[in-house]
Amino acid sequence: MAKIIDLNSDLGESFGAWKMGMDDKLVPLVTSVNVACGFHAGDPSVMKKTVKLALASGTAIGAHPGMPDLVGFGRRKLDISLDEAYDIVVYQVGALAAFAKAQGTQLQHVKPHGALYNMAGKDAKLAEAIAQAVYDVDKSLILFALAGSQSIIAAEKVGLRTASEVFADRSYQEDGSLTPRKLPGAMITDEDASIKQVLSMVLDQKVTTLSGKVIPVKAESLCVHGDGEKALLFTQRIREELKKNGVEIAAAGTFIK
């Protein structure tokens, strides 16, 4: 069976007069975009603009709900209840779904952001609250979540399709989780090392952890970042290397059943 992978990126993160990222240049290079919904980044006008950009490029659209934490960019762990987690996901996914509908399209997926993503990856109850929220808004949506995490288990349990996500520029722990950003070695800054990790995950379904141990990993969607010119060139290189190795690049919704 031919290898196939979705390329996704977190976009729509500008807010008011604050501009972040290079969305117009990155959108055409990926197959799925995760659009900030106003809680950790983004605002209504940016949401509308990002949906329009994705539509123009034929790129699949997903909601990127985060913690209500603009100052911390959604990366701080907040002590929210399960009900609150459900509510903020419904609110944010529903908002972006409305912008998509207003432009004659619909969402393909949901990918939680930052702390919400990482916390749910290990907390089964939180993962279940998020999965239920997505299901209740639209059960046809795909949940993007860390490969092998509690989020994947919860989504499949409730009846959602899932896309197991891997990362090009993040190192892994032996339990399959991402190395916390505050720890040394969390970010992979060497381009060649990152490409090597990508090819290992996509072609061999394996990743070498920060400790050196090799663990299995399921790769259906690869997250790439594009908040700078070098990152754009890096995304282009990832595409070239994947194609060179016979990997088809397509939106998750076209091959995840």
Phi and psi restraints in degrees (value plus and minus 20) as a CYANA .aco file:
   2 ALA   PHI     -86.2   -46.2
   2 ALA   PSI     124.3   164.3
   3 LYS   PHI     -94.8   -54.8
   3 LYS   PSI     120.6   160.6
   4 ILE   PHI    -162.4  -122.4
   4 ILE   PSI     121.7   161.7
   5 ILE   PHI    -164.0  -124.0
   5 ILE   PSI     125.6   165.6
   6 ASP   PHI    -115.1   -75.1
   6 ASP   PSI     119.8   159.8
   7 LEU   PHI    -127.8   -87.8
   7 LEU   PSI     102.0   142.0
   8 ASN   PHI    -141.5  -101.5
   8 ASN   PSI     136.4   176.4
   9 SER   PHI    -166.5  -126.5
   9 SER   PSI     126.8   166.8
  10 ASP   PHI    -106.6   -66.6
  10 ASP   PSI      97.3   137.3
  11 LEU   PHI    -153.1  -113.1
  11 LEU   PSI    -195.8  -155.8
  12 GLY   PHI      46.5    86.5
  12 GLY   PSI      14.5    54.5
  13 GLU   PHI    -117.9   -77.9
  13 GLU   PSI     -14.9    25.1
  14 SER   PHI     -91.7   -51.7
  14 SER   PSI     140.2   180.2
  15 PHE   PHI    -171.3  -131.3
  15 PHE   PSI      95.9   135.9
  16 GLY   PHI      37.3    77.3
  16 GLY   PSI    -145.6  -105.6
  17 ALA   PHI    -101.7   -61.7
  17 ALA   PSI     -26.7    13.3
  18 TRP   PHI    -108.1   -68.1
  18 TRP   PSI      99.3   139.3
  19 LYS   PHI    -125.1   -85.1
  19 LYS   PSI     113.6   153.6
  20 MET   PHI    -157.5  -117.5
  20 MET   PSI     118.2   158.2
  21 GLY   PHI      60.5   100.5
  21 GLY   PSI     158.1   198.1
  22 MET   PHI    -150.7  -110.7
  22 MET   PSI      42.3    82.3
  23 ASP   PHI     -75.6   -35.6
  23 ASP   PSI     -62.8   -22.8
  24 ASP   PHI     -83.1   -43.1
  24 ASP   PSI     -48.3    -8.3
  25 LYS   PHI    -108.2   -68.2
  25 LYS   PSI     -49.8    -9.8
  26 LEU   PHI    -105.3   -65.3
  26 LEU   PSI     -54.8   -14.8
  27 VAL   PHI     -71.4   -31.4
  27 VAL   PSI     -64.3   -24.3
  28 PRO   PHI     -88.4   -48.4
  28 PRO   PSI     -34.8     5.2
  29 LEU   PHI    -111.4   -71.4
  29 LEU   PSI     -34.1     5.9
  30 VAL   PHI    -133.1   -93.1
  30 VAL   PSI     148.7   188.7
  31 THR   PHI    -125.3   -85.3
  31 THR   PSI     -36.3     3.7
  32 SER   PHI    -161.3  -121.3
  32 SER   PSI     118.3   158.3
  33 VAL   PHI    -137.0   -97.0
  33 VAL   PSI     120.4   160.4
  34 ASN   PHI    -125.9   -85.9
  34 ASN   PSI      90.4   130.4
  35 VAL   PHI    -116.9   -76.9
  35 VAL   PSI     101.6   141.6
  36 ALA   PHI     -77.4   -37.4
  36 ALA   PSI     122.7   162.7
  37 CYS   PHI    -133.3   -93.3
  37 CYS   PSI      -0.6    39.4
  38 GLY   PHI      79.9   119.9
  38 GLY   PSI     -32.0     8.0
  39 PHE   PHI    -108.1   -68.1
  39 PHE   PSI     -66.0   -26.0
  40 HIS   PHI    -122.1   -82.1
  40 HIS   PSI     -40.0     0.0
  41 ALA   PHI    -191.3  -151.3
  41 ALA   PSI     148.8   188.8
  42 GLY   PHI      62.3   102.3
  42 GLY   PSI     146.3   186.3
  43 ASP   PHI    -172.4  -132.4
  43 ASP   PSI     153.1   193.1
  44 PRO   PHI     -74.4   -34.4
  44 PRO   PSI     -63.0   -23.0
  45 SER   PHI     -87.0   -47.0
  45 SER   PSI     -59.6   -19.6
  46 VAL   PHI     -87.8   -47.8
  46 VAL   PSI     -57.8   -17.8
  47 MET   PHI     -80.4   -40.4
  47 MET   PSI     -66.8   -26.8
  48 LYS   PHI     -81.7   -41.7
  48 LYS   PSI     -64.1   -24.1
  49 LYS   PHI     -84.5   -44.5
  49 LYS   PSI     -60.1   -20.1
  50 THR   PHI     -89.1   -49.1
  50 THR   PSI     -59.3   -19.3
  51 VAL   PHI     -80.2   -40.2
  51 VAL   PSI     -62.3   -22.3
  52 LYS   PHI     -83.2   -43.2
  52 LYS   PSI     -61.8   -21.8
  53 LEU   PHI     -81.2   -41.2
  53 LEU   PSI     -65.3   -25.3
  54 ALA   PHI     -84.8   -44.8
  54 ALA   PSI     -62.1   -22.1
  55 LEU   PHI     -79.6   -39.6
  55 LEU   PSI     -62.5   -22.5
  56 ALA   PHI     -83.8   -43.8
  56 ALA   PSI     -48.1    -8.1
  57 SER   PHI    -118.5   -78.5
  57 SER   PSI     -23.9    16.1
  58 GLY   PHI      51.2    91.2
  58 GLY   PSI       8.0    48.0
  59 THR   PHI    -115.1   -75.1
  59 THR   PSI     113.8   153.8
  60 ALA   PHI     -86.2   -46.2
  60 ALA   PSI     127.2   167.2
  61 ILE   PHI    -133.0   -93.0
  61 ILE   PSI     116.4   156.4
  62 GLY   PHI    -157.1  -117.1
  62 GLY   PSI     134.7   174.7
  63 ALA   PHI    -106.7   -66.7
  63 ALA   PSI     123.9   163.9
  64 HIS   PHI    -143.9  -103.9
  64 HIS   PSI      51.4    91.4
  65 PRO   PHI     -92.4   -52.4
  65 PRO   PSI     120.2   160.2
  66 GLY   PHI    -153.8  -113.8
  66 GLY   PSI    -198.9  -158.9
  67 MET   PHI     -83.6   -43.6
  67 MET   PSI     131.8   171.8
  68 PRO   PHI     -95.1   -55.1
  68 PRO   PSI      58.2    98.2
  69 ASP   PHI    -173.3  -133.3
  69 ASP   PSI      53.1    93.1
  70 LEU   PHI     -82.3   -42.3
  70 LEU   PSI     -62.0   -22.0
  71 VAL   PHI     -82.8   -42.8
  71 VAL   PSI     -60.8   -20.8
  72 GLY   PHI    -113.0   -73.0
  72 GLY   PSI     -13.6    26.4
  73 PHE   PHI      35.1    75.1
  73 PHE   PSI      10.7    50.7
  74 GLY   PHI      50.1    90.1
  74 GLY   PSI      -8.3    31.7
  75 ARG   PHI    -119.0   -79.0
  75 ARG   PSI     -21.8    18.2
  76 ARG   PHI    -114.2   -74.2
  76 ARG   PSI     118.8   158.8
  77 LYS   PHI     -95.2   -55.2
  77 LYS   PSI      93.9   133.9
  78 LEU   PHI    -121.6   -81.6
  78 LEU   PSI     125.6   165.6
  79 ASP   PHI    -105.8   -65.8
  79 ASP   PSI      57.1    97.1
  80 ILE   PHI    -120.8   -80.8
  80 ILE   PSI     130.8   170.8
  81 SER   PHI     -98.6   -58.6
  81 SER   PSI     148.5   188.5
  82 LEU   PHI     -84.4   -44.4
  82 LEU   PSI     -57.6   -17.6
  83 ASP   PHI     -83.4   -43.4
  83 ASP   PSI     -61.9   -21.9
  84 GLU   PHI     -84.4   -44.4
  84 GLU   PSI     -61.0   -21.0
  85 ALA   PHI     -80.8   -40.8
  85 ALA   PSI     -65.2   -25.2
  86 TYR   PHI     -78.6   -38.6
  86 TYR   PSI     -67.8   -27.8
  87 ASP   PHI     -83.9   -43.9
  87 ASP   PSI     -64.0   -24.0
  88 ILE   PHI     -89.8   -49.8
  88 ILE   PSI     -48.7    -8.7
  89 VAL   PHI     -93.2   -53.2
  89 VAL   PSI     -65.7   -25.7
  90 VAL   PHI     -77.7   -37.7
  90 VAL   PSI     -65.9   -25.9
  91 TYR   PHI     -78.9   -38.9
  91 TYR   PSI     -69.3   -29.3
  92 GLN   PHI     -93.1   -53.1
  92 GLN   PSI     -62.8   -22.8
  93 VAL   PHI     -84.4   -44.4
  93 VAL   PSI     -61.4   -21.4
  94 GLY   PHI     -82.3   -42.3
  94 GLY   PSI     -57.8   -17.8
  95 ALA   PHI     -84.5   -44.5
  95 ALA   PSI     -66.5   -26.5
  96 LEU   PHI     -90.6   -50.6
  96 LEU   PSI     -54.7   -14.7
  97 ALA   PHI     -80.4   -40.4
  97 ALA   PSI     -55.3   -15.3
  98 ALA   PHI     -86.9   -46.9
  98 ALA   PSI     -61.8   -21.8
  99 PHE   PHI     -84.7   -44.7
  99 PHE   PSI     -57.4   -17.4
 100 ALA   PHI     -85.5   -45.5
 100 ALA   PSI     -65.6   -25.6
 101 LYS   PHI     -81.6   -41.6
 101 LYS   PSI     -58.8   -18.8
 102 ALA   PHI     -83.6   -43.6
 102 ALA   PSI     -43.2    -3.2
 103 GLN   PHI    -125.2   -85.2
 103 GLN   PSI      -4.5    35.5
 104 GLY   PHI      58.4    98.4
 104 GLY   PSI       4.7    44.7
 105 THR   PHI    -157.1  -117.1
 105 THR   PSI    -192.0  -152.0
 106 GLN   PHI    -166.4  -126.4
 106 GLN   PSI     145.9   185.9
 107 LEU   PHI     -97.6   -57.6
 107 LEU   PSI     126.8   166.8
 108 GLN   PHI    -114.2   -74.2
 108 GLN   PSI     -56.1   -16.1
 109 HIS   PHI    -175.3  -135.3
 109 HIS   PSI     155.0   195.0
 110 VAL   PHI    -153.5  -113.5
 110 VAL   PSI     113.8   153.8
 111 LYS   PHI    -151.8  -111.8
 111 LYS   PSI      89.4   129.4
 112 PRO   PHI     -77.7   -37.7
 112 PRO   PSI     134.8   174.8
 113 HIS   PHI    -127.7   -87.7
 113 HIS   PSI     128.6   168.6
 114 GLY   PHI      28.1    68.1
 114 GLY   PSI    -144.6  -104.6
 115 ALA   PHI     -80.8   -40.8
 115 ALA   PSI     -57.6   -17.6
 116 LEU   PHI     -82.3   -42.3
 116 LEU   PSI     -61.7   -21.7
 117 TYR   PHI     -83.2   -43.2
 117 TYR   PSI     -71.1   -31.1
 118 ASN   PHI     -89.4   -49.4
 118 ASN   PSI     -59.2   -19.2
 119 MET   PHI     -84.8   -44.8
 119 MET   PSI     -63.4   -23.4
 120 ALA   PHI     -87.5   -47.5
 120 ALA   PSI     -46.0    -6.0
 121 GLY   PHI     -82.7   -42.7
 121 GLY   PSI     -46.5    -6.5
 122 LYS   PHI    -133.3   -93.3
 122 LYS   PSI     -37.5     2.5
 123 ASP   PHI    -123.9   -83.9
 123 ASP   PSI      84.8   124.8
 124 ALA   PHI     -79.5   -39.5
 124 ALA   PSI     -60.8   -20.8
 125 LYS   PHI     -86.9   -46.9
 125 LYS   PSI     -61.8   -21.8
 126 LEU   PHI     -85.6   -45.6
 126 LEU   PSI     -61.3   -21.3
 127 ALA   PHI     -79.7   -39.7
 127 ALA   PSI     -60.6   -20.6
 128 GLU   PHI     -86.5   -46.5
 128 GLU   PSI     -57.9   -17.9
 129 ALA   PHI     -84.5   -44.5
 129 ALA   PSI     -61.7   -21.7
 130 ILE   PHI     -87.9   -47.9
 130 ILE   PSI     -65.6   -25.6
 131 ALA   PHI     -81.6   -41.6
 131 ALA   PSI     -60.5   -20.5
 132 GLN   PHI     -85.4   -45.4
 132 GLN   PSI     -58.8   -18.8
 133 ALA   PHI     -81.6   -41.6
 133 ALA   PSI     -66.0   -26.0
 134 VAL   PHI     -82.7   -42.7
 134 VAL   PSI     -65.5   -25.5
 135 TYR   PHI     -80.4   -40.4
 135 TYR   PSI     -62.1   -22.1
 136 ASP   PHI     -89.0   -49.0
 136 ASP   PSI     -49.3    -9.3
 137 VAL   PHI     -95.3   -55.3
 137 VAL   PSI     -66.8   -26.8
 138 ASP   PHI    -185.0  -145.0
 138 ASP   PSI      85.0   125.0
 139 LYS   PHI     -89.9   -49.9
 139 LYS   PSI     -27.3    12.7
 140 SER   PHI    -105.3   -65.3
 140 SER   PSI     -29.1    10.9
 141 LEU   PHI     -90.3   -50.3
 141 LEU   PSI     130.3   170.3
 142 ILE   PHI    -116.8   -76.8
 142 ILE   PSI     115.4   155.4
 143 LEU   PHI    -115.8   -75.8
 143 LEU   PSI      99.8   139.8
 144 PHE   PHI    -107.1   -67.1
 144 PHE   PSI     106.9   146.9
 145 ALA   PHI    -174.8  -134.8
 145 ALA   PSI     140.9   180.9
 146 LEU   PHI     -76.9   -36.9
 146 LEU   PSI     109.5   149.5
 147 ALA   PHI     -73.2   -33.2
 147 ALA   PSI     112.1   152.1
 148 GLY   PHI      57.7    97.7
 148 GLY   PSI     -13.8    26.2
 149 SER   PHI    -107.8   -67.8
 149 SER   PSI     150.0   190.0
 150 GLN   PHI     -81.4   -41.4
 150 GLN   PSI     -47.8    -7.8
 151 SER   PHI     -85.3   -45.3
 151 SER   PSI     -59.1   -19.1
 152 ILE   PHI     -85.5   -45.5
 152 ILE   PSI     -64.8   -24.8
 153 ILE   PHI     -80.9   -40.9
 153 ILE   PSI     -65.8   -25.8
 154 ALA   PHI     -85.4   -45.4
 154 ALA   PSI     -61.7   -21.7
 155 ALA   PHI     -84.6   -44.6
 155 ALA   PSI     -63.5   -23.5
 156 GLU   PHI     -86.4   -46.4
 156 GLU   PSI     -55.0   -15.0
 157 LYS   PHI     -84.3   -44.3
 157 LYS   PSI     -59.0   -19.0
 158 VAL   PHI    -102.2   -62.2
 158 VAL   PSI     -35.2     4.8
 159 GLY   PHI      88.4   128.4
 159 GLY   PSI      -4.7    35.3
 160 LEU   PHI    -109.7   -69.7
 160 LEU   PSI     129.8   169.8
 161 ARG   PHI     -94.7   -54.7
 161 ARG   PSI     131.8   171.8
 162 THR   PHI    -149.3  -109.3
 162 THR   PSI     133.2   173.2
 163 ALA   PHI    -142.5  -102.5
 163 ALA   PSI      94.1   134.1
 164 SER   PHI     -95.3   -55.3
 164 SER   PSI     100.6   140.6
 165 GLU   PHI    -121.9   -81.9
 165 GLU   PSI     122.2   162.2
 166 VAL   PHI    -147.1  -107.1
 166 VAL   PSI     144.3   184.3
 167 PHE   PHI    -144.1  -104.1
 167 PHE   PSI     116.1   156.1
 168 ALA   PHI     -96.6   -56.6
 168 ALA   PSI     -54.6   -14.6
 169 ASP   PHI    -137.8   -97.8
 169 ASP   PSI       0.2    40.2
 170 ARG   PHI    -142.1  -102.1
 170 ARG   PSI     120.8   160.8
 171 SER   PHI    -107.0   -67.0
 171 SER   PSI     141.3   181.3
 172 TYR   PHI    -135.1   -95.1
 172 TYR   PSI     131.6   171.6
 173 GLN   PHI    -114.4   -74.4
 173 GLN   PSI     147.4   187.4
 174 GLU   PHI     -85.7   -45.7
 174 GLU   PSI     -40.6    -0.6
 175 ASP   PHI    -107.1   -67.1
 175 ASP   PSI     -15.5    24.5
 176 GLY   PHI      71.2   111.2
 176 GLY   PSI     -24.5    15.5
 177 SER   PHI    -102.0   -62.0
 177 SER   PSI     143.8   183.8
 178 LEU   PHI     -98.8   -58.8
 178 LEU   PSI     124.7   164.7
 179 THR   PHI     -85.1   -45.1
 179 THR   PSI     106.7   146.7
 180 PRO   PHI     -73.6   -33.6
 180 PRO   PSI     119.8   159.8
 181 ARG   PHI     -77.3   -37.3
 181 ARG   PSI     -47.4    -7.4
 182 LYS   PHI     -95.9   -55.9
 182 LYS   PSI     -30.7     9.3
 183 LEU   PHI    -114.7   -74.7
 183 LEU   PSI     128.9   168.9
 184 PRO   PHI     -80.3   -40.3
 184 PRO   PSI     118.7   158.7
 185 GLY   PHI      64.6   104.6
 185 GLY   PSI     -16.5    23.5
 186 ALA   PHI     -85.2   -45.2
 186 ALA   PSI     -58.8   -18.8
 187 MET   PHI    -121.7   -81.7
 187 MET   PSI     115.2   155.2
 188 ILE   PHI    -113.9   -73.9
 188 ILE   PSI      91.0   131.0
 189 THR   PHI    -119.9   -79.9
 189 THR   PSI     -36.8     3.2
 190 ASP   PHI    -102.1   -62.1
 190 ASP   PSI     100.6   140.6
 191 GLU   PHI     -81.4   -41.4
 191 GLU   PSI     -62.5   -22.5
 192 ASP   PHI     -85.6   -45.6
 192 ASP   PSI     -59.3   -19.3
 193 ALA   PHI     -84.9   -44.9
 193 ALA   PSI     -58.1   -18.1
 194 SER   PHI     -86.5   -46.5
 194 SER   PSI     -64.0   -24.0
 195 ILE   PHI     -81.9   -41.9
 195 ILE   PSI     -61.0   -21.0
 196 LYS   PHI     -80.4   -40.4
 196 LYS   PSI     -61.3   -21.3
 197 GLN   PHI     -86.1   -46.1
 197 GLN   PSI     -62.2   -22.2
 198 VAL   PHI     -79.5   -39.5
 198 VAL   PSI     -69.0   -29.0
 199 LEU   PHI     -85.1   -45.1
 199 LEU   PSI     -56.1   -16.1
 200 SER   PHI     -84.5   -44.5
 200 SER   PSI     -63.3   -23.3
 201 MET   PHI     -88.6   -48.6
 201 MET   PSI     -64.2   -24.2
 202 VAL   PHI     -97.0   -57.0
 202 VAL   PSI     -63.6   -23.6
 203 LEU   PHI    -104.1   -64.1
 203 LEU   PSI     -59.1   -19.1
 204 ASP   PHI    -130.7   -90.7
 204 ASP   PSI     -25.2    14.8
 205 GLN   PHI      36.8    76.8
 205 GLN   PSI      21.2    61.2
 206 LYS   PHI    -159.3  -119.3
 206 LYS   PSI     133.4   173.4
 207 VAL   PHI    -161.3  -121.3
 207 VAL   PSI     121.4   161.4
 208 THR   PHI    -110.1   -70.1
 208 THR   PSI     101.2   141.2
 209 THR   PHI     -94.8   -54.8
 209 THR   PSI     151.5   191.5
 210 LEU   PHI     -79.6   -39.6
 210 LEU   PSI     -49.3    -9.3
 211 SER   PHI    -101.4   -61.4
 211 SER   PSI     -31.1     8.9
 212 GLY   PHI      82.6   122.6
 212 GLY   PSI     -28.2    11.8
 213 LYS   PHI     -97.3   -57.3
 213 LYS   PSI     119.6   159.6
 214 VAL   PHI    -116.0   -76.0
 214 VAL   PSI     106.5   146.5
 215 ILE   PHI    -146.4  -106.4
 215 ILE   PSI     135.4   175.4
 216 PRO   PHI     -93.5   -53.5
 216 PRO   PSI     128.8   168.8
 217 VAL   PHI    -170.1  -130.1
 217 VAL   PSI     118.7   158.7
 218 LYS   PHI    -115.8   -75.8
 218 LYS   PSI     101.5   141.5
 219 ALA   PHI    -134.9   -94.9
 219 ALA   PSI      89.2   129.2
 220 GLU   PHI    -136.6   -96.6
 220 GLU   PSI     -46.9    -6.9
 221 SER   PHI    -159.4  -119.4
 221 SER   PSI     113.6   153.6
 222 LEU   PHI    -129.6   -89.6
 222 LEU   PSI     103.8   143.8
 223 CYS   PHI    -105.9   -65.9
 223 CYS   PSI     107.0   147.0
 224 VAL   PHI    -142.6  -102.6
 224 VAL   PSI     129.6   169.6
 225 HIS   PHI    -132.0   -92.0
 225 HIS   PSI     129.6   169.6
 226 GLY   PHI    -162.2  -122.2
 226 GLY   PSI      28.5    68.5
 227 ASP   PHI    -121.7   -81.7
 227 ASP   PSI      29.7    69.7
 228 GLY   PHI     148.9   188.9
 228 GLY   PSI     139.1   179.1
 229 GLU   PHI     -78.9   -38.9
 229 GLU   PSI     -62.4   -22.4
 230 LYS   PHI     -82.7   -42.7
 230 LYS   PSI     -57.4   -17.4
 231 ALA   PHI     -85.9   -45.9
 231 ALA   PSI     -54.7   -14.7
 232 LEU   PHI     -85.7   -45.7
 232 LEU   PSI     -63.4   -23.4
 233 LEU   PHI     -83.7   -43.7
 233 LEU   PSI     -57.1   -17.1
 234 PHE   PHI     -85.2   -45.2
 234 PHE   PSI     -62.1   -22.1
 235 THR   PHI     -81.7   -41.7
 235 THR   PSI     -60.9   -20.9
 236 GLN   PHI     -82.1   -42.1
 236 GLN   PSI     -60.8   -20.8
 237 ARG   PHI     -86.3   -46.3
 237 ARG   PSI     -59.7   -19.7
 238 ILE   PHI     -78.0   -38.0
 238 ILE   PSI     -65.4   -25.4
 239 ARG   PHI     -79.4   -39.4
 239 ARG   PSI     -66.3   -26.3
 240 GLU   PHI     -82.7   -42.7
 240 GLU   PSI     -63.9   -23.9
 241 GLU   PHI     -87.0   -47.0
 241 GLU   PSI     -59.0   -19.0
 242 LEU   PHI     -84.6   -44.6
 242 LEU   PSI     -66.8   -26.8
 243 LYS   PHI     -84.0   -44.0
 243 LYS   PSI     -58.1   -18.1
 244 LYS   PHI     -81.0   -41.0
 244 LYS   PSI     -49.8    -9.8
 245 ASN   PHI    -118.0   -78.0
 245 ASN   PSI      -1.6    38.4
 246 GLY   PHI      56.7    96.7
 246 GLY   PSI       1.1    41.1
 247 VAL   PHI    -114.8   -74.8
 247 VAL   PSI     107.9   147.9
 248 GLU   PHI    -103.2   -63.2
 248 GLU   PSI     119.3   159.3
 249 ILE   PHI    -131.2   -91.2
 249 ILE   PSI     101.1   141.1
 250 ALA   PHI    -174.1  -134.1
 250 ALA   PSI     136.8   176.8
 251 ALA   PHI     -82.9   -42.9
 251 ALA   PSI     121.5   161.5
 252 ALA   PHI     -73.3   -33.3
 252 ALA   PSI     -58.1   -18.1
 253 GLY   PHI     -84.6   -44.6
 253 GLY   PSI     -35.3     4.7
 254 THR   PHI    -105.9   -65.9
 254 THR   PSI     -35.7     4.3
 255 PHE   PHI    -152.9  -112.9
 255 PHE   PSI     -29.5    10.5
 256 ILE   PHI    -112.9   -72.9
 256 ILE   PSI      96.6   136.6
